Amino acid sequence: MNAADLLYSQGFGTRRHCIALVEEGFFAINTLHGTENVEGIELEIYKDPYSPLSGELEGFIYSVEKIQWTYQSSAYVMLNKPMGIECSQKPSNWPSVYTLLPSPLRQRPRKGSTPGVQAVGRLDQDTTGLLLLSDDGQFIHKMSSPRHHVPKIYEVTTEDPLDQRVCEKLIAGVQLKDEYELILAHQAELTGEFTLKLTLTQGKYHQVKRMLAATGHKVIKLHRSQIGNLRIPDDLYEGEWRWLSKKQIDDLFV
């Protein structure tokens, strides 16, 4: 793989643009002496049997326009979604969540699909918290499929007081419009007079709000704090994103 192909695979633009980035000295690799710009498209270092670019590229560190990146054959990222953001490529009333991501993540090439990472499920514009994005179709399908029962934990705040009977109803199952079967919560736990922690394994439209409405309560604040065993890190602030490590990906499938 040459430098331009590497940049193209990582979403840095068209092949022509990636060639220009290399030719004009905006692509750099890490060496024992720090960072060096590499001239030309075919890089001699790529032919070095001891170079990481000769074999497995995963985790290879490089720089584009002095910004450091790590090669990822597939992109898996988490984002702490703020309020007032839509999880849509073509938002109607609010900014798109994709505007919070750098352009390489939005432009990664995908055969026969929309370029870039895609949200794994959606959070409403007024819902905050953990959102996953990836360009791996199998991963997206696995995370979205109800057959895999990936638990998602929501912190719910309601307009009026709650009691234990609400949790019992949610666990026993509530009837939602256009649903033939009762919709059950995996777990429901009161955390305050107006708050509860709700664990779901489905991903139906406006599910939390509709389930609480079926018990006679209106949700006024909703935050997704966890998927599987993956929690939002304390130092990942609203609007920020981060690559998922292999362990964090494994934590999703408990």
C-alpha positions as CSV (number, residue, x, y, z in Angstrom):
1,M,0.0,0.0,0.0
2,N,1.4,3.4,-0.8
3,A,0.8,6.6,1.1
4,A,-2.0,8.0,-1.1
5,D,-3.9,4.6,-0.9
6,L,-3.5,4.7,2.9
7,L,-4.9,8.2,3.1
8,Y,-7.8,7.4,0.8
9,S,-8.8,4.3,2.8
10,Q,-8.9,6.5,5.9
11,G,-11.2,9.1,4.5
12,F,-8.9,12.0,3.6
13,G,-10.6,12.7,0.3
14,T,-10.4,11.6,-3.3
15,R,-7.4,9.7,-4.6
16,R,-6.3,12.8,-6.4
17,H,-6.5,14.8,-3.2
18,C,-4.6,12.2,-1.3
19,I,-1.9,12.1,-3.9
20,A,-1.6,15.9,-3.5
21,L,-1.4,15.6,0.3
22,V,1.6,13.3,0.0
23,E,3.3,15.2,-2.9
24,E,3.0,18.5,-1.0
25,G,4.5,17.2,2.2
26,F,1.4,17.1,4.4
27,F,1.7,13.3,5.1
28,A,4.3,12.3,7.7
29,I,5.2,9.1,9.5
30,N,6.8,8.4,12.9
31,T,10.4,7.4,12.9
32,L,13.1,6.9,15.6
33,H,14.0,10.6,15.1
34,G,10.4,11.9,15.5
35,T,8.1,12.7,12.6
36,E,9.4,13.0,9.0
37,N,7.6,14.1,5.9
38,V,7.8,11.7,3.0
39,E,8.2,12.8,-0.5
40,G,6.7,10.9,-3.5
41,I,3.9,8.5,-3.7
42,E,5.7,5.1,-3.7
43,L,7.5,5.1,-0.4
44,E,10.7,3.1,0.0
45,I,9.9,2.6,3.7
46,Y,6.8,0.6,2.6
47,K,9.1,-2.0,1.1
48,D,11.2,-2.4,4.3
49,P,10.3,-5.8,5.9
50,Y,10.7,-4.2,9.3
51,S,8.3,-1.4,8.5
52,P,4.7,-1.6,9.9
53,L,3.5,-0.5,6.5
54,S,4.8,-3.7,5.0
55,G,2.5,-6.0,6.9
56,E,-0.3,-5.4,9.4
57,L,-1.2,-1.7,9.3
58,E,-3.6,-1.7,12.3
59,G,-2.4,0.8,14.9
60,F,0.2,2.4,12.6
61,I,0.6,6.1,13.6
62,Y,0.9,8.8,11.0
63,S,0.2,12.5,10.6
64,V,-1.7,14.6,8.1
65,E,-1.2,18.4,8.3
66,K,0.5,17.9,11.6
67,I,-2.5,16.1,13.2
68,Q,-1.8,12.6,14.4
69,W,-3.9,9.7,13.3
70,T,-3.9,6.0,13.9
71,Y,-4.7,3.6,11.0
72,Q,-8.0,1.7,11.5
73,S,-9.0,-0.9,9.0
74,S,-12.6,-0.4,10.2
75,A,-13.8,2.6,12.3
76,Y,-15.5,2.0,15.7
77,V,-16.1,5.2,17.7
78,M,-18.2,6.4,20.6
79,L,-19.6,9.9,20.9
80,N,-21.1,11.7,23.9
81,K,-24.1,13.1,22.2
82,P,-25.3,16.5,23.5
83,M,-28.9,17.8,23.3
84,G,-30.2,19.6,20.2
85,I,-28.4,17.2,17.7
86,E,-30.1,14.9,15.2
87,C,-28.7,11.4,14.4
88,S,-29.3,11.9,10.7
89,Q,-27.3,12.6,7.6
90,K,-30.1,14.9,6.4
91,P,-31.4,16.6,9.6
92,S,-34.7,18.6,9.4
93,N,-34.6,21.0,12.3
94,W,-31.3,20.5,14.2
95,P,-27.6,20.1,13.4
96,S,-26.5,16.7,12.4
97,V,-24.5,14.5,14.8
98,Y,-22.0,14.0,11.9
99,T,-21.0,17.6,12.1
100,L,-19.3,16.7,15.5
101,L,-16.9,14.3,13.6
102,P,-13.8,15.2,11.6
103,S,-14.1,14.9,7.9
104,P,-12.0,11.7,7.5
105,L,-14.6,9.8,9.6
106,R,-17.4,11.2,7.4
107,Q,-15.6,10.4,4.2
108,R,-14.2,6.8,4.7
109,P,-15.0,4.9,1.5
110,R,-17.6,2.0,1.8
111,K,-18.4,-0.2,-1.2
112,G,-22.0,0.3,-2.3
113,S,-22.9,2.3,0.8
114,T,-23.0,5.9,2.0
115,P,-19.4,7.0,2.8
116,G,-18.2,7.4,6.3
117,V,-19.3,6.0,9.7
118,Q,-23.0,5.5,10.4
119,A,-24.8,5.8,13.7
120,V,-25.6,2.5,15.4
121,G,-29.3,3.2,16.1
122,R,-30.4,6.7,16.9
123,L,-31.0,9.0,19.8
124,D,-33.6,11.7,19.6
125,Q,-32.5,15.3,19.4
126,D,-33.4,15.9,23.0
127,T,-31.7,12.7,24.2
128,T,-28.1,12.8,25.4
129,G,-25.5,10.2,26.0
130,L,-23.6,7.3,24.5
131,L,-23.8,6.9,20.7
132,L,-21.8,4.4,18.7
133,L,-20.7,4.9,15.1
134,S,-19.0,2.6,12.6
135,D,-18.4,1.8,9.0
136,D,-18.5,-1.9,9.7
137,G,-21.9,-3.1,8.4
138,Q,-21.8,-6.5,10.2
139,F,-21.0,-4.7,13.5
140,I,-23.9,-2.2,13.0
141,H,-26.3,-5.1,12.2
142,K,-25.2,-7.1,15.2
143,M,-25.5,-4.1,17.5
144,S,-29.0,-3.3,16.1
145,S,-30.4,-6.7,15.9
146,P,-32.9,-7.6,18.7
147,R,-31.7,-11.2,18.5
148,H,-28.4,-10.2,20.2
149,H,-30.2,-8.5,23.1
150,V,-27.5,-5.9,23.8
151,P,-28.6,-4.1,26.9
152,K,-28.8,-0.3,26.9
153,I,-29.1,1.7,30.1
154,Y,-31.1,5.0,30.2
155,E,-31.2,7.6,33.0
156,V,-34.8,8.9,32.9
157,T,-36.3,12.0,34.5
158,T,-40.1,12.5,34.6
159,E,-42.4,15.4,35.0
160,D,-44.2,14.0,38.0
161,P,-43.2,11.7,40.9
162,L,-42.5,8.0,40.4
163,D,-43.1,5.0,42.7
164,Q,-42.1,1.3,42.7
165,R,-45.3,0.3,40.9
166,V,-44.0,2.1,37.8
167,C,-40.9,-0.2,37.8
168,E,-43.1,-3.2,38.3
169,K,-45.2,-2.3,35.3
170,L,-42.2,-1.6,33.1
171,I,-40.7,-5.0,33.9
172,A,-44.0,-6.8,33.5
173,G,-44.5,-5.2,30.1
174,V,-46.6,-2.4,28.7
175,Q,-48.8,-2.2,25.6
176,L,-47.6,0.3,23.0
177,K,-49.6,1.5,20.0
178,D,-48.9,-0.5,16.9
179,E,-47.1,-3.2,18.9
180,Y,-48.8,-6.6,19.1
181,E,-46.9,-7.9,22.1
182,L,-46.1,-6.4,25.5
183,I,-42.9,-4.4,25.6
184,L,-40.8,-5.3,28.6
185,A,-38.0,-3.6,30.4
186,H,-35.0,-5.8,31.2
187,Q,-34.5,-3.9,34.5
188,A,-36.1,-0.8,36.1
189,E,-34.8,0.8,39.3
190,L,-35.9,4.0,41.1
191,T,-33.0,6.4,41.6
192,G,-35.0,9.4,43.0
193,E,-38.4,10.8,43.4
194,F,-38.5,11.8,39.7
195,T,-35.8,9.6,38.3
196,L,-35.2,5.9,37.4
197,K,-32.6,3.8,35.6
198,L,-34.1,1.7,32.8
199,T,-32.4,-1.1,31.0
200,L,-33.8,-2.2,27.6
201,T,-32.7,-4.8,25.1
202,Q,-34.8,-3.5,22.2
203,G,-34.5,-0.4,20.1
204,K,-38.0,0.7,19.1
205,Y,-39.0,4.2,18.0
206,H,-39.2,6.6,21.0
207,Q,-39.3,3.4,23.2
208,V,-38.4,4.9,26.6
209,K,-40.8,7.9,26.2
210,R,-43.6,5.6,25.0
211,M,-43.1,3.1,27.7
212,L,-43.2,5.7,30.4
213,A,-46.3,7.3,28.8
214,A,-48.0,3.9,29.0
215,T,-47.5,4.1,32.8
216,G,-48.9,7.6,32.9
217,H,-45.7,9.6,33.1
218,K,-44.0,12.1,30.8
219,V,-40.3,12.0,30.2
220,I,-38.6,15.4,30.4
221,K,-35.0,14.3,30.3
222,L,-33.3,11.2,28.9
223,H,-29.7,10.2,28.9
224,R,-28.1,6.9,27.7
225,S,-25.3,6.1,30.0
226,Q,-24.3,2.6,29.0
227,I,-24.4,0.0,26.2
228,G,-23.5,-3.6,27.3
229,N,-20.6,-3.0,29.8
230,L,-19.4,0.1,28.0
231,R,-19.9,3.3,29.9
232,I,-19.2,6.9,28.8
233,P,-15.7,7.7,30.2
234,D,-15.6,10.6,32.7
235,D,-13.3,12.5,30.5
236,L,-15.3,12.2,27.3
237,Y,-17.3,15.5,27.4
238,E,-20.5,16.3,25.5
239,G,-19.9,16.7,21.8
240,E,-16.6,14.7,21.9
241,W,-15.8,11.4,20.2
242,R,-13.1,8.7,20.7
243,W,-11.9,5.5,19.0
244,L,-13.1,2.3,20.7
245,S,-10.4,0.0,21.9
246,K,-10.8,-3.8,21.3
247,K,-11.6,-4.2,25.0
248,Q,-14.4,-1.6,24.8
249,I,-15.8,-3.3,21.7
250,D,-15.8,-6.6,23.6
251,D,-17.6,-4.9,26.5
252,L,-20.5,-4.2,24.2
253,F,-21.4,-7.9,24.0
254,V,-21.8,-9.1,27.5
